[in-house]
């Protein structure tokens, strides 16, 4: 199914996220990763978009390549901060004409030199409106189980804004998290506000604890002390770190699947092995791991 909203209506989805490579070598690595994950028959894959449009062409080219040449349903991330409406509309037209049916509409992180950029759109809801004007896209938005970093810690306000954003979209995808409770609590809070838009949990397999702790700090996600202790105990053995990370991600995914989540979205960091191992542990696909 070309539109993610239709896939979600039909059942659970399983998807992978990539980021645009910065070199020819990284591009070859990404192509290898996609080839290794393709046999798992993902519902869709997504490609991130750099702050201020810094990866605009690379994101577009990868999304179109994956869908047109590899036959995998693809979703383009798009941010509105530091863009004009015309720039965004032009890119959306390019996607529409290339047969890309899915957009993740994000406010985005402002570039450091934001004053040098236009400020015509500020919020994801404004971008959703523009996407709807340009074409019949399936539109996703971001959700933060542990509150949006710019929420100021106001839980009630955060959830009301999130519910309104989801009401304008077709689905949500969460920032990554490491225990099920924040996600399940968020869903309960959204349901209480009348939201029934599906929200996919985003999972990142921890294969480098220091790196993921840094990501978590930037994203406002809690890296629980108990998990940190498990990684600290094997910190000098990269193989054991991988094993612990894959085991914990498998446990988290199984808990979420048992709770009836609409699907799982894996943050792959442009690598396939950990995701394939988790797939195999969960019995979701071929899951053969090599190399």
C-alpha positions in Angstrom: 0.0 0.0 0.0 1.5 3.3 -1.0 -0.1 5.4 1.8 0.9 4.7 5.4 -2.6 5.6 6.6 -4.0 2.7 4.5 -1.3 0.3 5.8 -2.2 1.2 9.4 -5.9 0.7 8.7 -5.1 -2.8 7.4 -3.0 -3.9 10.4 0.3 -3.4 12.3 3.2 -1.8 10.4 6.9 -2.3 10.8 9.2 0.4 9.5 12.8 1.7 9.4 14.3 5.1 9.5 17.5 6.3 7.8 19.4 9.5 7.5 21.0 11.0 4.4 24.7 10.0 4.1 27.4 12.6 4.0 29.9 10.9 1.8 30.2 8.4 -1.1 31.3 5.7 1.4 28.4 6.4 3.7 26.1 6.2 0.7 27.4 2.8 -0.2 26.9 1.7 3.4 23.3 2.9 3.4 22.6 1.1 0.1 24.0 -2.1 1.7 21.9 -1.6 4.8 18.7 -1.1 2.8 19.5 -4.2 0.8 19.9 -6.2 4.1 16.6 -4.9 5.5 14.5 -5.2 2.4 13.9 -9.0 2.8 12.1 -8.1 6.1 9.4 -6.6 3.9 9.0 -3.2 5.8 5.7 -1.5 5.6 7.6 1.7 4.8 10.9 3.4 5.4 11.6 7.1 6.2 14.5 9.4 5.5 15.3 12.3 7.8 15.7 16.0 6.9 18.5 18.2 8.2 18.0 21.5 10.1 17.1 24.4 7.9 16.9 22.1 4.8 20.6 21.2 5.0 19.9 17.8 3.5 17.1 18.8 1.2 18.4 17.4 -2.1 19.9 14.3 -0.4 16.7 13.5 1.4 14.7 13.9 -1.7 17.0 11.8 -3.9 17.2 8.9 -1.4 13.4 8.9 -0.8 12.7 8.8 -4.5 15.4 6.2 -5.2 14.1 3.8 -2.5 10.5 4.0 -3.7 11.1 4.2 -7.5 14.1 1.9 -7.9 13.7 -0.5 -4.9 9.9 -0.6 -4.7 9.7 0.2 -1.0 7.1 2.6 0.2 9.0 5.7 1.4 8.2 8.7 3.6 10.1 12.0 3.4 10.7 13.9 6.6 10.1 17.7 6.1 10.7 20.5 8.5 9.2 24.0 8.1 11.4 26.2 10.3 13.8 28.4 8.2 11.8 27.8 4.9 9.5 29.9 2.9 6.0 28.5 2.0 7.1 28.6 -1.6 10.2 26.5 -1.0 8.2 23.9 0.9 5.4 23.9 -1.7 8.0 23.4 -4.5 9.5 20.4 -2.7 6.1 18.9 -2.0 5.2 19.2 -5.7 8.5 17.4 -6.5 7.5 14.6 -4.2 3.9 14.4 -5.6 5.2 14.2 -9.1 7.7 11.5 -8.1 4.9 9.4 -6.7 5.9 9.9 -3.0 2.6 9.7 -1.0 3.9 10.1 2.6 5.3 13.0 4.5 6.4 13.4 8.1 5.5 17.0 8.9 7.9 18.5 11.5 8.6 21.9 12.9 12.3 21.0 13.0 15.3 22.2 14.8 16.3 25.8 13.9 19.8 26.2 12.4 22.3 28.0 14.5 22.2 31.0 12.2 18.4 31.2 12.1 18.3 34.9 11.7 19.7 34.4 8.2 16.7 32.3 7.2 13.0 33.1 6.5 10.4 32.5 9.2 7.1 32.0 7.4 6.0 28.8 9.2 6.7 27.9 12.8 4.6 24.9 13.8 4.1 21.4 12.4 0.3 22.1 12.2 1.0 24.9 9.7 3.1 22.5 7.6 0.3 19.9 7.7 -2.1 22.5 6.2 0.4 23.2 3.4 0.9 19.5 2.7 -2.8 19.0 2.4 -3.1 21.9 0.0 -0.4 20.5 -2.3 -1.6 17.0 -2.6 -3.3 13.9 -1.2 -0.4 12.8 1.0 -0.6 10.6 4.1 0.8 12.9 6.8 2.6 11.8 9.9 3.8 13.9 12.9 6.2 13.5 15.8 5.1 12.6 19.3 7.2 12.8 22.5 6.2 10.3 25.2 8.4 12.2 27.7 7.0 15.6 26.6 8.3 17.9 23.9 11.6 19.5 24.8 9.9 22.9 24.3 6.9 22.1 26.5 8.5 23.6 29.6 7.4 20.5 31.5 3.7 21.4 31.3 2.3 17.9 30.8 -1.3 19.0 30.3 -0.4 21.7 27.8 1.9 19.3 25.9 -0.7 16.6 25.6 -3.4 19.0 24.4 -1.1 20.4 21.7 -0.1 16.9 20.7 -3.7 15.7 20.5 -4.6 18.7 18.3 -1.6 18.0 16.0 -2.5 14.3 15.7 -6.1 15.3 14.9 -4.8 17.1 11.8 -2.6 14.2 10.8 -3.0 10.6 9.8 -0.6 9.0 12.3 2.2 9.8 14.7 5.7 8.4 15.3 7.3 8.9 18.7 10.8 10.0 19.6 12.6 7.0 20.9 12.2 5.8 24.5 13.7 3.0 26.6 10.8 1.7 28.7 7.2 1.1 27.8 5.5 3.2 30.6 6.1 6.6 29.1 4.6 5.6 25.8 1.6 3.8 27.3 0.9 6.7 29.6 1.0 9.1 26.7 -1.5 6.9 24.8 -3.8 6.9 27.8 -3.6 10.6 28.1 -4.3 11.1 24.4 -7.2 8.7 24.5 -8.7 10.7 27.4 -8.5 13.8 25.2 -10.5 12.0 22.5 -7.5 11.2 20.2 -7.8 8.0 18.2 -5.0 8.7 15.6 -2.5 5.8 15.7 0.9 6.6 17.2 3.8 4.3 16.3 6.4 3.8 19.0 10.0 4.6 17.8 12.6 2.2 19.0 16.4 2.6 18.9 18.6 -0.5 19.5 21.4 0.6 21.9 24.7 -0.7 20.4 26.8 2.2 21.6 25.6 3.3 25.1 27.5 6.6 25.1 26.1 7.6 21.7 22.5 6.8 22.6 22.8 8.6 26.0 23.9 11.7 24.1 21.0 11.3 21.6 18.6 10.9 24.6 19.9 14.0 26.3 19.4 16.1 23.1 15.9 14.6 22.5 14.7 15.0 26.1 14.3 11.3 26.5 15.1 9.6 29.9 17.9 7.0 29.9 16.8 5.1 33.0 19.4 4.5 35.7 18.7 0.8 35.8 19.5 0.5 32.1 22.6 2.7 32.4 23.9 0.3 35.1 23.4 -2.7 32.8 25.4 -1.0 30.1 28.0 0.3 32.5 28.7 -3.3 33.7 29.8 -4.3 30.2 31.1 -1.0 29.0 34.5 -2.4 28.1 33.1 -5.1 25.9 31.4 -3.8 22.7 30.1 -7.3 21.9 28.3 -7.5 25.3 27.0 -4.0 24.9 25.4 -5.0 21.7 23.9 -8.1 23.3 22.4 -6.1 26.1 21.1 -3.5 23.8 19.4 -6.0 21.4 18.0 -7.9 24.4 16.5 -4.8 26.0 15.1 -3.6 22.7 13.5 -7.0 22.1 11.9 -7.0 25.5 10.6 -3.5 25.0 9.2 -4.3 21.5 7.5 -7.5 22.8 5.9 -5.6 25.7 4.6 -3.0 23.3 3.3 -5.6 20.8 1.5 -7.4 23.7 -0.2 -4.1 24.5 -1.5 -3.9 20.9 0.5 -1.1 19.5 -0.2 -0.1 15.8 3.3 -1.0 14.8 7.0 -0.5 15.5 9.3 2.2 13.9 13.0 1.3 14.2 15.7 4.1 14.3 18.4 2.1 12.5 21.2 4.7 12.4 21.9 3.4 8.9 22.9 -0.1 10.2 20.9 -3.3 9.8 22.3 -6.0 12.1 20.7 -5.0 15.4 17.3 -4.5 13.8 17.5 -7.8 12.0 18.4 -9.5 15.3 15.4 -8.0 17.0 13.2 -9.0 14.2 14.5 -12.6 14.5 14.0 -12.6 18.3 10.4 -11.4 17.8 9.7 -13.8 15.0 8.7 -11.0 12.7 10.5 -11.8 9.6 13.4 -13.7 8.0 15.8 -12.0 10.5 18.9 -13.8 9.1 22.0 -11.9 10.4 25.4 -12.0 8.7 28.3 -9.6 8.3 
